[in-house]
Amino acid sequence: MKYQTKKLIKPGDLNANNTLFGGALLKWIDEDAGIYAMTKLDTKKIVTKFISEINFVSSAKQGDVIEIGLEFKSIGNTSITLSCSVRNVFTKKVIISIEKLVFVKIDEEEKPVPHGKTIENLGFTISKN
């Protein structure tokens, strides 16, 4: 898992319990993963197709710094699949994990189209764990 994006938890990111609002976190994850998919598939025409079960492991509070980690899982004809983990930068405690995020390349009519990428030309290998 590569952790690249970091976020400071600010007052506007909190819920009624004064912890990080899950919706804000999911927005950041979707944006970060979408940008990752765009750069790997060399296109801005990407949509989120599927997000698997979301596991809220722990919370974050105002002033915490979190980091979003993404990992390549697989490639399809029109799609790319990633996994995600978000953790506290300082304690390394996991805040959320998502096993599968699927992004699909689309055409001008918002229909799925082949992206022409393979594991080899993306430079990835699939781990066997």
Phi and psi restraints in degrees (value plus and minus 20) as a CYANA .aco file:
   2 LYS   PHI    -124.4   -84.4
   2 LYS   PSI     101.9   141.9
   3 TYR   PHI    -118.8   -78.8
   3 TYR   PSI      95.2   135.2
   4 GLN   PHI    -142.0  -102.0
   4 GLN   PSI     -65.0   -25.0
   5 THR   PHI    -105.2   -65.2
   5 THR   PSI     111.5   151.5
   6 LYS   PHI    -139.6   -99.6
   6 LYS   PSI     126.0   166.0
   7 LYS   PHI    -155.5  -115.5
   7 LYS   PSI     118.7   158.7
   8 LEU   PHI    -112.4   -72.4
   8 LEU   PSI     108.4   148.4
   9 ILE   PHI     -99.9   -59.9
   9 ILE   PSI      98.2   138.2
  10 LYS   PHI    -131.8   -91.8
  10 LYS   PSI     148.3   188.3
  11 PRO   PHI     -73.6   -33.6
  11 PRO   PSI     -58.0   -18.0
  12 GLY   PHI     -89.9   -49.9
  12 GLY   PSI     -29.5    10.5
  13 ASP   PHI    -114.6   -74.6
  13 ASP   PSI     -19.3    20.7
  14 LEU   PHI    -114.4   -74.4
  14 LEU   PSI     134.7   174.7
  15 ASN   PHI    -117.4   -77.4
  15 ASN   PSI    -191.5  -151.5
  16 ALA   PHI     -86.3   -46.3
  16 ALA   PSI     -37.6     2.4
  17 ASN   PHI    -111.0   -71.0
  17 ASN   PSI     -15.1    24.9
  18 ASN   PHI      40.8    80.8
  18 ASN   PSI      11.1    51.1
  19 THR   PHI    -140.5  -100.5
  19 THR   PSI     150.0   190.0
  20 LEU   PHI     -77.0   -37.0
  20 LEU   PSI     106.6   146.6
  21 PHE   PHI     -89.1   -49.1
  21 PHE   PSI     103.8   143.8
  22 GLY   PHI     -77.6   -37.6
  22 GLY   PSI     -55.3   -15.3
  23 GLY   PHI     -83.8   -43.8
  23 GLY   PSI     -57.6   -17.6
  24 ALA   PHI     -85.3   -45.3
  24 ALA   PSI     -63.4   -23.4
  25 LEU   PHI     -83.7   -43.7
  25 LEU   PSI     -63.1   -23.1
  26 LEU   PHI     -84.8   -44.8
  26 LEU   PSI     -55.0   -15.0
  27 LYS   PHI     -81.9   -41.9
  27 LYS   PSI     -65.0   -25.0
  28 TRP   PHI     -83.8   -43.8
  28 TRP   PSI     -61.7   -21.7
  29 ILE   PHI     -83.8   -43.8
  29 ILE   PSI     -67.9   -27.9
  30 ASP   PHI     -80.4   -40.4
  30 ASP   PSI     -62.1   -22.1
  31 GLU   PHI     -85.3   -45.3
  31 GLU   PSI     -68.1   -28.1
  32 ASP   PHI     -83.5   -43.5
  32 ASP   PSI     -66.0   -26.0
  33 ALA   PHI     -86.6   -46.6
  33 ALA   PSI     -57.3   -17.3
  34 GLY   PHI     -82.7   -42.7
  34 GLY   PSI     -62.9   -22.9
  35 ILE   PHI     -84.1   -44.1
  35 ILE   PSI     -61.8   -21.8
  36 TYR   PHI     -78.4   -38.4
  36 TYR   PSI     -66.9   -26.9
  37 ALA   PHI     -81.5   -41.5
  37 ALA   PSI     -62.4   -22.4
  38 MET   PHI     -78.9   -38.9
  38 MET   PSI     -64.7   -24.7
  39 THR   PHI     -90.1   -50.1
  39 THR   PSI     -54.8   -14.8
  40 LYS   PHI     -93.7   -53.7
  40 LYS   PSI     -55.1   -15.1
  41 LEU   PHI    -115.8   -75.8
  41 LEU   PSI     -17.6    22.4
  42 ASP   PHI      35.1    75.1
  42 ASP   PSI      25.3    65.3
  43 THR   PHI    -176.0  -136.0
  43 THR   PSI     128.2   168.2
  44 LYS   PHI    -110.5   -70.5
  44 LYS   PSI     -28.3    11.7
  45 LYS   PHI    -107.2   -67.2
  45 LYS   PSI      53.1    93.1
  46 ILE   PHI    -145.7  -105.7
  46 ILE   PSI     120.5   160.5
  47 VAL   PHI    -149.2  -109.2
  47 VAL   PSI     132.4   172.4
  48 THR   PHI     -97.5   -57.5
  48 THR   PSI     101.7   141.7
  49 LYS   PHI    -116.0   -76.0
  49 LYS   PSI     -59.5   -19.5
  50 PHE   PHI    -177.5  -137.5
  50 PHE   PSI     119.2   159.2
  51 ILE   PHI    -149.8  -109.8
  51 ILE   PSI     102.8   142.8
  52 SER   PHI     -93.4   -53.4
  52 SER   PSI    -192.3  -152.3
  53 GLU   PHI     -70.2   -30.2
  53 GLU   PSI     116.0   156.0
  54 ILE   PHI    -124.0   -84.0
  54 ILE   PSI     102.9   142.9
  55 ASN   PHI    -125.3   -85.3
  55 ASN   PSI      83.9   123.9
  56 PHE   PHI    -101.5   -61.5
  56 PHE   PSI      86.4   126.4
  57 VAL   PHI    -108.5   -68.5
  57 VAL   PSI     -64.6   -24.6
  58 SER   PHI    -170.4  -130.4
  58 SER   PSI     157.8   197.8
  59 SER   PHI    -132.1   -92.1
  59 SER   PSI     149.8   189.8
  60 ALA   PHI    -146.8  -106.8
  60 ALA   PSI     131.1   171.1
  61 LYS   PHI    -137.9   -97.9
  61 LYS   PSI     147.0   187.0
  62 GLN   PHI     -74.1   -34.1
  62 GLN   PSI     114.1   154.1
  63 GLY   PHI      73.9   113.9
  63 GLY   PSI     -37.2     2.8
  64 ASP   PHI     -88.7   -48.7
  64 ASP   PSI     131.2   171.2
  65 VAL   PHI    -133.0   -93.0
  65 VAL   PSI     106.7   146.7
  66 ILE   PHI    -135.1   -95.1
  66 ILE   PSI     140.9   180.9
  67 GLU   PHI    -153.2  -113.2
  67 GLU   PSI     122.4   162.4
  68 ILE   PHI    -122.1   -82.1
  68 ILE   PSI     104.2   144.2
  69 GLY   PHI    -130.9   -90.9
  69 GLY   PSI     118.3   158.3
  70 LEU   PHI    -146.8  -106.8
  70 LEU   PSI     128.2   168.2
  71 GLU   PHI    -160.8  -120.8
  71 GLU   PSI     113.0   153.0
  72 PHE   PHI     -85.6   -45.6
  72 PHE   PSI     114.3   154.3
  73 LYS   PHI    -133.1   -93.1
  73 LYS   PSI     -68.8   -28.8
  74 SER   PHI    -183.0  -143.0
  74 SER   PSI     148.5   188.5
  75 ILE   PHI    -149.5  -109.5
  75 ILE   PSI     117.5   157.5
  76 GLY   PHI    -134.8   -94.8
  76 GLY   PSI    -192.4  -152.4
  77 ASN   PHI     -85.2   -45.2
  77 ASN   PSI     -60.5   -20.5
  78 THR   PHI    -138.3   -98.3
  78 THR   PSI     -23.6    16.4
  79 SER   PHI    -148.2  -108.2
  79 SER   PSI     145.5   185.5
  80 ILE   PHI    -155.3  -115.3
  80 ILE   PSI     118.6   158.6
  81 THR   PHI    -138.0   -98.0
  81 THR   PSI     113.7   153.7
  82 LEU   PHI    -146.6  -106.6
  82 LEU   PSI     144.8   184.8
  83 SER   PHI    -141.2  -101.2
  83 SER   PSI     143.9   183.9
  84 CYS   PHI    -162.3  -122.3
  84 CYS   PSI     124.3   164.3
  85 SER   PHI    -159.2  -119.2
  85 SER   PSI     116.5   156.5
  86 VAL   PHI    -138.8   -98.8
  86 VAL   PSI     113.6   153.6
  87 ARG   PHI    -160.3  -120.3
  87 ARG   PSI     143.2   183.2
  88 ASN   PHI     -93.0   -53.0
  88 ASN   PSI     110.1   150.1
  89 VAL   PHI     -80.7   -40.7
  89 VAL   PSI     -59.9   -19.9
  90 PHE   PHI    -107.7   -67.7
  90 PHE   PSI     -60.8   -20.8
  91 THR   PHI    -112.2   -72.2
  91 THR   PSI     -36.1     3.9
  92 LYS   PHI      44.8    84.8
  92 LYS   PSI      -8.2    31.8
  93 LYS   PHI     -91.2   -51.2
  93 LYS   PSI     109.2   149.2
  94 VAL   PHI     -90.6   -50.6
  94 VAL   PSI     114.9   154.9
  95 ILE   PHI    -121.1   -81.1
  95 ILE   PSI     -62.4   -22.4
  96 ILE   PHI    -170.1  -130.1
  96 ILE   PSI     127.8   167.8
  97 SER   PHI    -156.5  -116.5
  97 SER   PSI     122.0   162.0
  98 ILE   PHI    -153.1  -113.1
  98 ILE   PSI     101.6   141.6
  99 GLU   PHI     -94.0   -54.0
  99 GLU   PSI     -53.4   -13.4
 100 LYS   PHI    -165.6  -125.6
 100 LYS   PSI     103.7   143.7
 101 LEU   PHI    -144.6  -104.6
 101 LEU   PSI     103.0   143.0
 102 VAL   PHI    -133.2   -93.2
 102 VAL   PSI     108.8   148.8
 103 PHE   PHI    -139.8   -99.8
 103 PHE   PSI     121.6   161.6
 104 VAL   PHI    -143.7  -103.7
 104 VAL   PSI     117.5   157.5
 105 LYS   PHI     -97.5   -57.5
 105 LYS   PSI     116.2   156.2
 106 ILE   PHI    -146.2  -106.2
 106 ILE   PSI     141.3   181.3
 107 ASP   PHI    -115.4   -75.4
 107 ASP   PSI    -190.3  -150.3
 108 GLU   PHI     -83.5   -43.5
 108 GLU   PSI     -43.4    -3.4
 109 GLU   PHI    -116.6   -76.6
 109 GLU   PSI      -7.2    32.8
 110 GLU   PHI      43.1    83.1
 110 GLU   PSI      11.3    51.3
 111 LYS   PHI    -121.7   -81.7
 111 LYS   PSI     123.0   163.0
 112 PRO   PHI     -80.0   -40.0
 112 PRO   PSI     118.2   158.2
 113 VAL   PHI    -155.4  -115.4
 113 VAL   PSI     130.5   170.5
 114 PRO   PHI     -81.1   -41.1
 114 PRO   PSI     120.6   160.6
 115 HIS   PHI    -116.7   -76.7
 115 HIS   PSI     -35.1     4.9
 116 GLY   PHI      55.8    95.8
 116 GLY   PSI      -7.4    32.6
 117 LYS   PHI    -119.3   -79.3
 117 LYS   PSI     133.3   173.3
 118 THR   PHI    -150.7  -110.7
 118 THR   PSI     147.7   187.7
 119 ILE   PHI     -77.0   -37.0
 119 ILE   PSI     -61.7   -21.7
 120 GLU   PHI     -84.0   -44.0
 120 GLU   PSI     -66.5   -26.5
 121 ASN   PHI    -100.6   -60.6
 121 ASN   PSI     -26.6    13.4
 122 LEU   PHI    -109.9   -69.9
 122 LEU   PSI     -35.4     4.6
 123 GLY   PHI      61.7   101.7
 123 GLY   PSI       1.6    41.6
 124 PHE   PHI    -123.2   -83.2
 124 PHE   PSI     139.9   179.9
 125 THR   PHI    -148.8  -108.8
 125 THR   PSI     131.2   171.2
 126 ILE   PHI    -114.8   -74.8
 126 ILE   PSI     106.1   146.1
 127 SER   PHI     -98.9   -58.9
 127 SER   PSI     132.3   172.3
 128 LYS   PHI    -116.7   -76.7
 128 LYS   PSI       0.3    40.3
